[in-house]
């Protein structure tokens, strides 16, 4: 997967399998791969392209962030 790939996050099911199919060795390992993916995540792009992620952020602002 390249950093320029954008998927419709609201439509993907079985996300771990979706990631595995795009990883060079063909296996997504949450404990080792997730930190690398998280470091590449564009939060604004996620908000702009995922209604559920935007809702999550708005709930954090209302209830958690002081």
PEVENBEL-V280763 format. One record per pair of residues at least 24 apart in sequence whose ideal C-beta (glycine too) atoms are under 8 Angstrom apart, sorted by the first residue. I is the first residue (numbers start at 0). GAP is how many residues later the second one is. D is the distance in Angstrom with one decimal. If there is no record, write none. Layout:
BEGIN
I|GAP|D  I|GAP|D
END
This chain:
BEGIN
2|37|5.9  5|39|7.4  5|43|6.7  7|41|7.6  8|37|7.4  8|40|6.2  8|41|4.3  8|43|7.7  8|44|7.0  9|40|6.1  9|41|6.4  9|42|6.6
END
